[in-house]
Amino acid sequence: MYLDFINITTVSAAVLFIGTAGIIALPKPLDKVIMFALLQAGFVGMIVAAKYLDVAMAAAIFDSISTIILLIAIIKINEVRQKKKTSQEEENLA
């Protein structure tokens, strides 16, 4: 009876919502990247469940590219924050 509820659509939707809640709730940027990967996995699973396999293939390729771009952006933001922090500390010392 309960096993009828477990199929690719419901599992993908659950993974998608867990990723969404994690992105909203977690404060650290790298934790958000992990949750973003979960969101992407759920999204691709939902596309596959709808039998749009060509769209799922494109989404899988673009999802990995967007994750790499997001990681690069996080690294750059951390560098800017560190430079700003060191410049403020130097101003306070002077």
C-alpha positions, -999 to +999 in steps of 0.1 A: +000+000+000+027+025+010+051+013-017+027+025-044+035+060-033+073+056-038+080+062-075+105+084-094+081+114-093+076+115-056+112+108-048+124+135-072+099+159-058+111+151-022+147+156-032+138+189-050+120+202-019+148+192+004+173+210-018+151+241-019+146+241+019+183+237+024+192+266+002+168+288+021+177+276+056+215+271+055+237+302+059+271+290+046+276+293+008+293+259+004+264+243+022+241+261-003+261+246-032+255+211-018+218+218-015+218+233-050+231+200-063+202+182-045+178+206-061+193+200-095+190+162-090+154+165-081+147+187-111+164+163-135+145+134-119+112+153-124+121+159-161+129+122-166+096+112-149+078+133-175+098+114-202+115+144-217+148+127-219+164+152-244+155+180-221+169+160-191+202+155-209+205+192-216+195+201-181+221+177-167+249+193-188+239+228-179+234+220-142+270+209-139+282+240-157+261+263-135+274+246-103+310+253-115+301+290-122+284+292-087+316+279-071+338+303-089+315+332-078+317+320-042+354+319-043+356+355-058+332+368-032+353+353-004+384+369-019+367+404-021+355+400+015+390+391+027+405+421+009+379+444+023+385+430+058+422+434+056+419+470+043+396+479+071+420+464+097+449+484+081+428+516+083+420+510+119+456+505+128+467+537+111 
